[in-house]
Amino acid sequence: MIRILLVDDHDLMREGVKALLEREPEFQVVGECGDGQDAIRTASRLKPDVVLMDISLPGGLGGLEAATTILSDNPGIKLIVL
């Protein structure tokens, strides 16, 4: 099972991607976040296999900065940036 964390500030986008991913039995969405700070905290807490992240996030910490921190703190996580 591949554990996925979704990070996007648009609820509708997260819901749609989650619905598509969960059609496949090998994918499990274990968490959702709407900003970079929450993504960093949630990734460290949940330790997903993959983080699927929007590059443009609100709150002063964009997707690239959050991605850099997540990968630095959790080198085993794979990251896909949209």
Sequence and secondary structure as in RCSB ss.txt:
>XXXX:A:sequence
MIRILLVDDHDLMREGVKALLEREPEFQVVGECGDGQDAIRTASRLKPDVVLMDISLPGGLGGLEAATTILSDNP
GIKLIVL
>XXXX:A:secstr
 EEEEEE S HHHHHHHHHHHTTSTTEEEEEEESSHHHHHHHHHHH  SEEEE S  SSS  HHHHHHHHHHH T
T EEEE 
